Amino acid sequence: MYRFLLTSRWWGINAFAVLSIPFCLLMGSWQLGRFETRVDSHRAAQTQADDARTATAEPLAELLPVSTETSGRRAVAVGRYDTEHQLLVPDRDLDERKGFYVLTLLRTDGGKALPVVRGWLPGDADSRSDAAAVPAPPAGHVTVTGALQSSESPGSRGVRAGGLPKGQLGIISAATLVNLVPYEVYDAWITAPEAQGAMTPVPPAAAPGSGLDLKAFQNLGYTGEWFVFAGFVVFMWFRLFRREAEAARDLALGIAPDEPAEPAEPAGPAGPAGTEGSTPPSGPDDGPGDAPQKRSPAGAA
């Protein structure tokens, strides 16, 4: 009854099912593992951020380059603030309020400059009155301590690329600052834990790829899709198997599959009496071999 499973057609169906089901399960498990890794990384980043607030500050050079392990840790640098190149970073929200960052470059004793976000102010960076409220940076030789952050990218949250007036910066990164200042800049920045005047300290952000962002939930969605594909393959195989088994059982019982009835041949054209192709009716006295006779016109002899 199940001999159809030995046909070449079913060899192909079985091979496809045997290969595709483990593949779908493997891909689903891999995507689930990616989601769990991001969750663990998010938890580790939160723990690291809590520990960094109370940890002893380390020299900047020992924490570079910035990685997921060093991001958020307290770094210390010594130098002088460049008051001639103070920049405002517009469109940065804090506690659901509109405002901007105040960024000043610290010329370190090593020669390079370190971008320091000294704080956040509410308002519009394009407004002269709001920009005038920015307090001047400390003068002289200073020691600055803050949470180390990696350079931003065009895809980072809150960045604004291009179209900014002089004195403003859209992306906090060495690639953008190197075109604005005549000296080298570290590929990192720090946010000060304490701010001057009316400014509010900017909390450090989580390291890229360590949070529960959209990519994490995409991994979770892909997990469900792969498992659904595996279930769909099982469902289709069972459906095809049941249909073939029922057909084989009917054939064994002598029940032929239903065939569509052939359409009846159309009858020949039948026109009205007296038209071409019609047969004139025969009179009651006409014999089978009698032919109709012509009548002479009236009055003829």
ZALUM-100934 format. One record per atom (N, C-alpha, C): x, y, z. Coordinates in steps of 0.02 Angstrom, whole numbers, padded with zeros to 5 digits, always signed. Atoms other than C-alpha are relative to their C-alpha. Example, Ala and Ser with C-alpha at 12.3 -4.5 7.8 and 13.67 -1.06 7.14 Angstrom:
REM ZALUM-100934
+00045-00059+00000+00615-00225+00390+00045+00060+00000-00042-00059-00003+00684-00053+00357-00039+00055+00037
//
This chain:
REM ZALUM-100934
+00041-00060+00000+00000+00000+00000+00043+00063+00000-00044-00059-00004+00144+00117+00037+00060-00007-00047-00055+00008+00047+00250+00064-00110+00015+00064-00038-00013-00064+00034+00232+00239-00181+00059+00037+00031-00056-00033-00033+00364+00291-00054+00067-00017-00034-00061+00021+00033+00492+00197-00161+00007+00030-00069-00005-00031+00066+00457+00298-00317+00051+00057+00001-00051-00053+00005+00583+00426-00379-00028+00067+00025+00031-00062-00023+00460+00567-00343+00003+00006+00076+00000-00002-00072+00446+00520-00161+00070-00004+00030-00069-00005-00023+00633+00494-00145+00021+00073+00005-00017-00071-00002+00651+00678-00188-00035+00036+00056+00038-00032-00054+00513+00730-00067+00030-00017+00068-00028+00021-00064+00587+00629+00075+00069+00031+00012-00067-00031-00007+00763+00694+00042-00005+00073+00018+00010-00071-00016+00701+00873+00044-00022+00010+00072+00024-00006-00069+00609+00847+00209+00054-00016+00050-00053+00021-00047+00754+00757+00292+00054+00052+00006-00052-00050-00002+00875+00895+00246-00024+00068+00025+00023-00067-00016+00767+01049+00268-00022+00007+00073+00023-00006-00070+00693+01009+00441+00058+00012+00047-00057-00015-00044+00862+00996+00531+00032+00068-00014-00029-00066+00017+00924+01149+00436-00040+00056+00032+00043-00052-00030+00774+01253+00493+00009+00002+00076-00010+00003-00073+00796+01194+00673+00068+00028+00020-00067-00025-00015+00982+01232+00668+00002+00077-00005+00000-00073+00009+00954+01409+00601-00041+00034+00055+00040-00029-00054+00817+01441+00729+00037+00000+00066-00039+00003-00062+00929+01384+00871+00057+00051-00001-00054-00049+00006+01070+01495+00805-00026+00071+00013+00029-00066-00012+00957+01649+00801-00020+00008+00073+00017-00004-00071+00895+01609+00976+00062+00011+00042-00063-00011-00036+01075+01598+01035+00025+00072-00007-00019-00070+00010+01109+01769+00958-00040+00046+00046+00043-00041-00044+00962+01842+01054+00022-00007+00073-00021+00011-00069+01018+01764+01218+00068+00033+00013-00065-00033-00009+01195+01831+01190-00009+00075+00009+00013-00072-00007+01126+02007+01168-00031+00015+00068+00029-00011-00066+01023+01989+01327+00054-00003+00054-00054+00005-00049+01176+01932+01425+00047+00060-00005-00043-00059+00008+01278+02074+01351-00032+00062+00030+00036-00057-00029+01144+02198+01402+00005-00002+00076-00005+00005-00073+01146+02133+01580+00071+00015+00024-00070-00013-00020+01336+02137+01586+00016+00075-00006-00012-00071+00008+01335+02316+01521-00030+00040+00057+00031-00034-00056+01215+02370+01657+00041-00009+00064-00042+00012-00059+01322+02287+01790+00065+00039-00004-00062-00036+00010+01478+02364+01716-00009+00075+00012+00013-00071-00010+01399+02537+01715-00008+00016+00074+00008-00012-00072+01352+02520+01899+00068-00003+00035-00067+00006-00031+01529+02464+01944+00044+00059-00019-00043-00054+00024+01607+02603+01839-00011+00065+00039+00014-00062-00037+01522+02739+01943+00041+00005+00064-00037+00001-00063+01617+02686+02098+00073-00022-00008-00068+00024+00012+01776+02619+02018+00049+00058-00002-00053-00050+00002+01941+02712+02026+00014+00017-00073-00015-00022+00067+01978+02816+01872+00069-00024-00022-00062+00026+00028+02114+02748+01757+00025+00049-00053-00026-00044+00053+02230+02841+01638-00031-00016-00067+00034+00008+00065+02154+02868+01467+00037-00049-00045-00039+00042+00046+02295+02781+01375-00009-00075+00015+00008+00070-00018+02263+02619+01470-00068-00029-00020+00068+00022+00018+02081+02610+01415-00013+00001-00075+00009-00004+00073+02107+02640+01229+00031-00061-00034+00061-00025+00032+02049+02583+01106-00063-00021+00038+00062+00013-00036+01871+02586+01168-00031-00066-00025+00033+00064+00016+01787+02415+01174-00060-00008+00045+00057+00012-00043+01635+02339+01254+00020-00008+00073-00024+00008-00069+01742+02304+01408+00020+00067+00032-00023-00064-00028+01811+02481+01427-00051+00056-00007+00050-00053+00008+01660+02580+01371-00039+00010+00066+00034-00017-00062+01582+02669+01519+00045+00004+00061-00045-00003-00057+01734+02652+01631+00028+00071+00009-00024-00067-00017+01805+02806+01717+00072+00009-00024-00066-00017+00027+01953+02884+01626+00020+00069+00025-00027-00064-00024+02064+03026+01682+00051+00026-00051-00046-00032+00046+02158+03148+01570+00019+00068+00027-00026-00063-00024+02263+03301+01604+00018+00044-00059-00016-00046+00054+02281+03455+01494-00034+00067+00009+00032-00065+00000+02204+03622+01447-00058+00001-00049+00058-00006+00045+02034+03661+01372+00015+00050-00056-00006-00044+00058+02034+03737+01198-00063+00043-00003+00059-00043-00003+01915+03883+01225-00020+00028-00069+00015-00027+00066+01925+03935+01042-00039-00049-00043+00035+00051+00040+01847+03773+00978-00053-00035+00041+00056+00029-00035+01700+03746+01094-00058-00011-00048+00052+00019+00047+01558+03659+01002-00064-00019+00036+00065+00020-00025+01373+03631+01029-00026-00057-00043+00028+00059+00036+01293+03464+00983-00076+00004+00005+00072-00012-00004+01110+03500+00938-00041-00064+00000+00051+00053+00005+00954+03392+00949+00018-00061+00043-00013+00054-00047+01007+03289+01100-00050+00005+00058+00052+00001-00052+00863+03242+01214+00026-00029+00065-00018+00026-00067+00880+03212+01400-00062+00003+00043+00061+00004-00040+00735+03153+01507-00060+00028-00038+00055-00021+00044+00618+03185+01359-00005+00076-00007-00003-00073+00011+00672+03367+01350+00048+00015-00056-00041-00020+00057+00745+03452+01197+00059+00042+00026-00058-00039-00021+00920+03521+01215+00061-00016-00042-00062+00010+00037+01102+03510+01162+00057-00013+00048-00060+00012-00040+01270+03450+01224+00048+00058-00008-00055-00049+00003+01415+03566+01264+00065-00040-00001-00061+00039+00010+01577+03491+01197+00060+00046-00004-00062-00039+00001+01749+03561+01231+00059-00048-00007-00057+00042+00012+01914+03488+01172+00054+00013+00052-00053-00004-00050+02045+03452+01303+00067-00017-00033-00066+00012+00028+02223+03472+01237+00043-00034+00053-00036+00038-00051+02310+03334+01334+00075+00013-00004-00073-00009-00002+02492+03336+01384+00034-00044-00052-00029+00044+00051+02520+03197+01257-00003+00030-00070+00004-00033+00066+02477+03314+01112-00068-00006-00032+00066+00009+00029+02311+03241+01057-00054+00035+00042+00055-00031-00035+02144+03317+01103-00054-00052+00015+00054+00045-00022+02006+03227+01198-00065+00039+00002+00065-00034-00005+01825+03279+01166-00033-00014+00067+00031+00006-00065+01740+03312+01332-00070+00032-00004+00068-00026-00004+01550+03330+01345-00009+00024+00072+00002-00028-00067+01542+03448+01492-00069+00001+00030+00068+00000-00027+01353+03442+01507-00052+00010-00053+00058-00008+00045+01181+03466+01431-00040+00060+00023+00041-00059-00015+01075+03622+01420-00066-00006-00039+00063+00000+00037+00890+03635+01374-00003+00060-00048+00008-00054+00047+00841+03740+01225+00022-00020-00069-00018+00009+00070+00896+03762+01045+00070+00026-00011-00069-00022+00012+01077+03769+00992+00003+00057-00051+00001-00055+00049+01028+03888+00851-00021+00066+00031+00022-00062-00034+00958+04014+00977+00060+00034+00033-00056-00037-00029+01082+04149+01026-00007+00004+00076+00009-00005-00073+01006+04167+01199+00016-00065+00034-00017+00065-00030+01020+03979+01233+00074-00014-00003-00072+00011+00007+01197+03973+01166+00039+00045+00047-00035-00046-00045+01245+04123+01274-00001-00025+00072+00004+00026-00068+01196+04024+01430+00053-00053+00015-00052+00051-00010+01341+03903+01405+00056+00029+00042-00055-00026-00041+01468+03927+01545+00068-00013-00031-00067+00007+00027+01650+03952+01500+00035-00059+00033-00036+00056-00030+01765+03802+01527+00052+00025+00049-00052-00020-00047+01891+03805+01669+00065+00018-00036-00063-00023+00030+02052+03895+01628+00059-00035+00034-00061+00027-00027+02228+03834+01654+00006-00076-00008-00015+00071+00003+02296+03659+01679-00050-00038+00045+00054+00034-00037+02154+03541+01733+00006-00075-00007+00006+00073+00003+02125+03359+01771-00074-00016-00008+00069+00015+00017+01966+03292+01693-00013-00075+00007+00021+00070-00008+01879+03130+01743-00070-00008-00027+00067+00012+00028+01731+03056+01650-00007-00071-00026+00014+00067+00027+01649+02900+01578+00021-00003-00073-00026+00008+00068+01737+02839+01422-00055-00024-00047+00050+00018+00050+01629+02827+01265+00034-00010-00068-00026+00011+00068+01660+02762+01089-00027+00053-00047+00021-00050+00050+01648+02876+00938-00067-00019-00029+00065+00011+00030+01475+02896+00865+00007-00013-00075+00003+00014+00072+01426+02841+00690-00064+00032-00027+00062-00029+00028+01294+02908+00569-00063-00036+00020+00059+00037-00020+01177+02771+00629-00015+00004+00074+00011-00005-00072+01192+02816+00813-00061+00042+00015+00061-00035-00018+01041+02882+00904+00014+00074+00013-00004-00071-00013+01018+03070+00901+00049+00039-00043-00049-00036+00040+01156+03111+00776-00034+00038-00056+00026-00043+00053+01128+03244+00645+00058+00014-00047-00055-00006+00047+01238+03235+00492-00013+00055-00051+00002-00051+00052+01273+03387+00384-00050+00056+00013+00046-00056-00002+01189+03555+00364+00001+00039+00065-00004-00035-00064+01250+03628+00530+00041+00064-00008-00039-00062+00004+01312+03805+00555+00066-00006+00037-00065+00000-00033+01484+03850+00618-00010+00001+00076+00005+00004-00072+01510+03808+00800-00043-00058+00025+00041+00057-00019+01399+03653+00797+00029-00063-00029-00026+00066+00019+01439+03468+00782-00057-00050+00002+00054+00049+00002+01320+03329+00728+00018-00068+00026-00023+00067-00020+01424+03173+00763+00063+00008+00042-00059-00004-00043+01546+03157+00907+00048-00057-00020-00048+00050+00023+01689+03067+00823+00063+00036-00025-00063-00029+00024+01870+03094+00774-00004+00017-00074+00005-00011+00072+01821+03083+00590-00031+00067-00017+00031-00065+00012+01713+03238+00602+00040+00057+00031-00037-00053-00034+01821+03336+00725+00065+00017-00034-00065-00012+00031+01981+03316+00626-00005+00054-00055+00010-00051+00051+01907+03432+00494-00014+00069+00030+00018-00063-00032+01867+03567+00622+00056+00030+00042-00054-00024-00044+02025+03579+00726+00068-00016-00033-00066+00010+00033+02210+03593+00675+00046-00048+00038-00041+00047-00036+02270+03449+00785-00035-00068+00002+00027+00068-00002+02244+03262+00811-00048-00007+00059+00052+00011-00050+02095+03198+00908-00004-00075+00015+00009+00070-00019+02072+03037+01006-00066-00027-00029+00060+00033+00026+01949+02913+00933-00042-00024+00059+00041+00014-00059+01846+02922+01093-00020+00067+00029+00018-00060-00036+01763+03048+01207-00024-00019+00070+00023+00014-00068+01712+03063+01389-00056+00049+00017+00053-00042-00026+01560+03133+01477+00012+00012+00074-00018-00018-00069+01592+03227+01639-00057-00018+00047+00053+00017-00048+01498+03165+01793-00028+00060+00037+00024-00061-00032+01481+03342+01860+00001+00057-00052+00006-00054+00048+01426+03497+01763+00000+00067+00034-00003-00068-00027+01451+03683+01787-00066+00037-00011+00056-00045+00008+01314+03811+01811-00066-00037-00008+00067+00029+00013+01144+03765+01737+00003-00064-00040-00005+00061+00041+01212+03617+01638-00015-00062+00042+00016+00064-00030+01157+03439+01676+00050-00052-00025-00047+00052+00024+01282+03294+01670-00035-00048-00048+00026+00046+00050+01257+03179+01521+00017-00071+00022-00015+00069-00022+01240+02996+01575+00034-00039-00057-00034+00038+00052+01353+02874+01484-00048-00048-00035+00041+00045+00039+01277+02770+01346+00030-00070+00000-00024+00069+00003+01289+02582+01330+00044-00010-00061-00045+00015+00056+01423+02510+01217-00041-00024-00060+00036+00023+00059+01367+02479+01037-00006-00076-00002+00011+00072+00004+01291+02306+01016-00010-00035+00066+00007+00032-00065+01269+02278+01202-00070+00010+00030+00066-00014-00026+01088+02332+01222-00054-00040-00036+00057+00034+00031+00917+02261+01183-00030+00047-00053+00022-00045+00053+00900+02359+01021-00043-00039-00050+00042+00031+00050+00802+02321+00864+00029-00065-00027-00031+00061+00026+00929+02192+00806-00013-00060+00046+00013+00055-00046+00901+02090+00963-00069-00030-00011+00068+00025+00012+00715+02077+00931-00008-00028-00070-00001+00032+00066+00749+02040+00748+00024-00072+00005-00023+00069-00011+00847+01888+00805-00055-00043+00029+00054+00038-00030+00699+01835+00910-00054-00015-00052+00050+00012+00053+00581+01856+00762+00023-00052-00050-00027+00050+00046+00696+01756+00647-00003-00070+00031+00005+00064-00034+00697+01618+00778-00069-00032-00012+00067+00025+00011+00509+01601+00765-00013-00019-00072+00010+00015+00071+00513+01605+00575+00030-00067-00019-00032+00063+00019+00637+01462+00560-00037-00060+00030+00037+00055-00029+00538+01353+00680-00067-00010-00036+00062+00006+00039+00378+01391+00583+00014-00034-00066-00018+00033+00063+00466+01339+00421+00008-00075+00011-00007+00072-00013+00513+01172+00500-00067-00034+00010+00067+00028-00009+00333+01143+00555-00038-00003-00066+00035+00000+00065+00270+01189+00381+00023-00058-00043-00025+00056+00039+00383+01060+00300-00031-00066+00024+00031+00061-00027+00317+00924+00417-00073-00004-00020+00070-00001+00018+00138+00977+00382-00011-00018-00074+00008+00013+00071+00160+00974+00192+00018-00073-00016-00018+00070+00013+00248+00805+00196-00057-00046+00021+00055+00042-00023+00107+00728+00299-00061+00007-00045+00058-00010+00043-00025+00804+00186+00008-00037-00066-00013+00036+00062+00056+00734+00028-00003-00075+00012+00001+00071-00016+00080+00565+00112-00072-00026+00008+00069+00022-00010-00103+00554+00165-00038-00003-00066+00035+00000+00064-00164+00600-00009+00021-00059-00042-00024+00057+00039-00054+00468-00092-00025-00065+00030+00024+00062-00032-00105+00336+00037-00074-00011-00014+00071+00007+00015-00290+00369+00008-00010-00021-00072+00006+00020+00070-00266+00357-00179+00020-00072-00011-00021+00070+00007-00173+00192-00162-00052-00047+00030+00052+00042-00031-00309+00122-00047-00060-00006-00046+00057+00002+00046-00447+00170-00169+00016-00044-00060-00018+00041+00058-00351+00090-00312+00000-00074+00018+00001+00070-00021-00331-00071-00211-00070-00027+00007+00070+00021-00005-00519-00076-00183-00037+00002-00066+00031-00002+00066-00551-00054-00369-00038+00064-00013+00034-00064+00011-00612+00124-00353+00046+00043-00042-00040-00041+00045-00549+00220-00501-00009+00073+00017+00007-00072-00013-00514+00404-00480-00051+00031-00047+00050-00034+00041-00651+00518-00543+00032+00035-00058-00025-00032+00061-00624+00573-00722-00054+00048-00025+00050-00047+00026-00710+00723-00799-00036-00029-00060+00040+00026+00055-00853+00676-00917+00016+00038-00064-00015-00032+00065-00821+00706-01103-00061+00039-00023+00057-00040+00024-00929+00843-01177-00033-00032-00060+00038+00029+00056-01068+00785-01296+00013+00038-00064-00012-00033+00064-01043+00818-01480-00061+00043-00018+00057-00044+00018-01151+00963-01540-00038-00027-00060+00041+00021+00057-01296+00922-01656+00011+00044-00059-00008-00038+00061-01293+00978-01838-00047+00059-00003+00043-00059+00003-01366+01146-01882-00068-00015-00031+00068+00011+00025-01554+01145-01908-00031+00068-00011+00029-00065+00017-01621+01296-01998-00076-00004-00005+00073+00000+00008-01805+01347-02017-00020-00026-00069+00025+00027+00063-01910+01274-02154+00005+00052-00054-00005-00044+00058-01879+01347-02326+00067+00034-00006-00066-00031+00004-01701+01402-02288+00049-00049-00029-00051+00042+00031-01543+01337-02367+00024-00051+00050-00022+00054-00042-01488+01170-02296-00057-00036+00034+00056+00034-00031-01663+01121-02240-00035-00044-00050+00036+00047+00043-01765+00979-02309-00074+00019-00001+00071-00020+00003-01939+01029-02372-00044-00057+00024+00045+00054-00024-02081+00934-02292-00034-00035-00057+00032+00039+00053-02156+00796-02393-00075-00002+00011+00073+00001-00004-02341+00791-02434-00025-00068+00021+00027+00065-00022-02456+00655-02376-00001-00052-00054+00004+00049+00054-02464+00574-02549+00067-00013-00032-00066+00010+00031-02281+00584-02588+00029-00066+00024-00032+00064-00016-02197+00419-02595+00073+00012+00015-00071-00007-00016-02022+00383-02544+00041+00020-00059-00039-00017+00059-01962+00398-02724-00030+00054-00041+00033-00053+00039-02081+00532-02782+00039+00064+00007-00033-00066+00000-02005+00695-02830-00053+00052-00009+00050-00053+00008-02100+00855-02822-00004+00021-00073+00011-00019+00069-02177+00905-02989-00015+00074-00004+00012-00071+00012-02182+01077-03063-00071+00009-00025+00066-00016+00023-02353+01153-03088+00004+00052-00055+00000-00048+00057-02394+01242-03247-00037+00062+00023+00034-00063-00019-02446+01421-03233-00073-00003-00018+00074+00000+00012-02630+01457-03226-00014+00027-00069+00021-00021+00067-02713+01470-03394+00039-00030-00055-00040+00030+00054-02582+01373-03487-00038-00060-00028+00035+00055+00033-02647+01245-03611+00035-00064+00015
//
